[in-house]
Amino acid sequence: MQVIRDRIELIKGKRETLLQLLEQPNLGTLRIDVNQALEEMDDLLEEFERTFPVE
């Protein structure tokens, strides 16, 4: 279980990279994909927290 939690923390760290990418003015249509990735990542992280709450 700890390995899974460690990997989730790694994913949370990558979320910040996506947020920084959104700040780039020259993304064009890639902005749509980055937004979608963020939404899906947030959904998965919420689902993980509901399924495996911190004890």
Buried (B, 14 or more C-beta within 10 A) or exposed (E): EEEEEEEBEEEEEEBEEBEEBEEEEEBEEEBEEBEEBBEEBEEEBEEBEEEEEEE
